[in-house]
């Protein structure tokens, strides 16, 4: 999991993953969308590939990259307990705020 998070910690690599969320792209398409040089994009894609976040399919002289679902599923599973913790905290905060609103909306006797 450390490898995945380390790979995603770099902003350009995170942006590449976000671009690939919409479907596979060639290196050239990623270069055009990010405005980086081809060697820079290739370096970032290599790191993402080594982390298991993307897979590559050579087609003729082009390389098409797409997200690797298994790594994303593993990351989602790892985040699951944290998500439940956050949801519990948000539910408590919502209940507290509703109680405050109910208290404030009660008519006062004057």
C-alpha positions as CSV (number, residue, x, y, z in Angstrom):
1,X,0.0,0.0,0.0
2,X,2.9,2.3,0.7
3,X,4.1,2.0,-2.9
4,X,0.6,3.0,-4.2
5,X,0.4,6.1,-1.9
6,X,3.9,7.1,-2.7
7,X,3.2,7.0,-6.4
8,X,0.0,9.0,-6.0
9,X,1.7,11.6,-3.7
10,X,3.3,13.3,-6.8
11,X,0.8,15.7,-8.3
12,X,1.5,14.9,-11.9
13,X,1.0,11.1,-11.3
14,X,-2.2,11.8,-9.4
15,X,-3.4,13.9,-12.4
16,X,-2.5,11.0,-14.8
17,X,-4.6,8.6,-12.7
18,X,-7.5,11.2,-12.8
19,X,-7.2,11.4,-16.6
20,X,-7.2,7.7,-17.0
21,X,-10.4,7.5,-14.9
22,X,-12.3,8.4,-18.0
23,X,-10.7,5.7,-20.1
24,X,-7.4,4.5,-21.7
25,X,-5.1,7.0,-23.2
26,X,-1.9,6.9,-25.2
27,X,1.3,8.5,-23.9
28,X,0.8,11.3,-26.5
29,X,-2.7,12.1,-25.4
30,X,-1.4,12.3,-21.8
31,X,1.4,14.6,-22.9
32,X,-1.0,16.9,-24.7
33,X,-3.4,17.1,-21.7
34,X,-0.7,17.6,-19.0
35,X,1.5,19.9,-21.0
36,X,4.6,17.9,-19.9
37,X,7.3,16.5,-22.1
38,X,7.1,12.9,-23.3
39,X,10.1,11.7,-21.2
40,X,8.5,13.2,-18.1
41,X,5.2,11.5,-18.7
42,X,6.9,8.2,-19.5
43,X,8.8,8.4,-16.2
44,X,5.6,9.0,-14.3
45,X,3.8,6.2,-16.1
46,X,6.7,3.9,-15.3
47,X,6.3,4.7,-11.6
48,X,2.5,4.2,-11.8
49,X,3.0,0.9,-13.6
50,X,5.5,-0.4,-11.0
51,X,3.1,0.5,-8.3
52,X,0.4,-1.5,-10.1
53,X,-1.9,1.4,-10.7
54,X,-1.8,1.3,-14.5
55,X,-1.3,-1.3,-17.1
56,X,0.1,-0.8,-20.6
57,X,-0.9,-2.3,-23.9
58,X,1.4,-1.8,-26.9
59,X,-0.5,-1.2,-30.1
60,X,1.8,-0.9,-33.1
61,X,4.3,1.9,-32.2
62,X,2.0,3.4,-29.5
63,X,1.5,2.5,-25.8
64,X,-2.0,2.7,-24.4
65,X,-2.3,3.1,-20.6
66,X,-5.3,2.3,-18.5
67,X,-6.1,2.0,-14.8
68,X,-5.4,-1.3,-13.1
69,X,-8.6,-2.0,-11.2
70,X,-7.0,-4.5,-8.7
71,X,-4.8,-1.9,-7.1
72,X,-7.6,0.6,-6.9
73,X,-9.8,-2.1,-5.3
74,X,-7.1,-2.9,-2.8
75,X,-6.8,0.8,-1.9
76,X,-10.6,1.0,-1.5
77,X,-10.6,-2.0,0.8
78,X,-7.8,-0.4,2.9
79,X,-9.7,2.8,3.1
80,X,-12.9,1.1,4.1
81,X,-12.4,1.2,7.9
82,X,-11.5,4.9,7.7
83,X,-14.6,5.6,5.7
84,X,-16.8,3.9,8.3
85,X,-15.0,6.0,11.1
86,X,-15.6,9.2,9.1
87,X,-19.3,8.3,8.5
88,X,-19.8,7.6,12.2
89,X,-18.2,11.0,13.1
90,X,-20.4,12.8,10.5
91,X,-23.5,11.1,11.8
92,X,-22.7,12.2,15.3
93,X,-22.1,15.8,14.1
94,X,-25.3,15.8,12.2
95,X,-27.3,14.6,15.3
96,X,-25.6,17.3,17.4
97,X,-26.4,20.0,14.8
98,X,-30.0,18.9,14.6
99,X,-30.3,19.0,18.4
100,X,-28.9,22.6,18.3
101,X,-31.3,23.6,15.6
102,X,-34.2,22.1,17.6
103,X,-33.1,23.9,20.7
104,X,-32.8,27.3,18.8
105,X,-36.2,26.9,17.1
106,X,-38.2,26.4,20.4
107,X,-40.3,29.4,21.2
108,X,-39.2,31.2,24.3
109,X,-41.7,32.4,27.0
110,X,-41.4,36.2,27.5
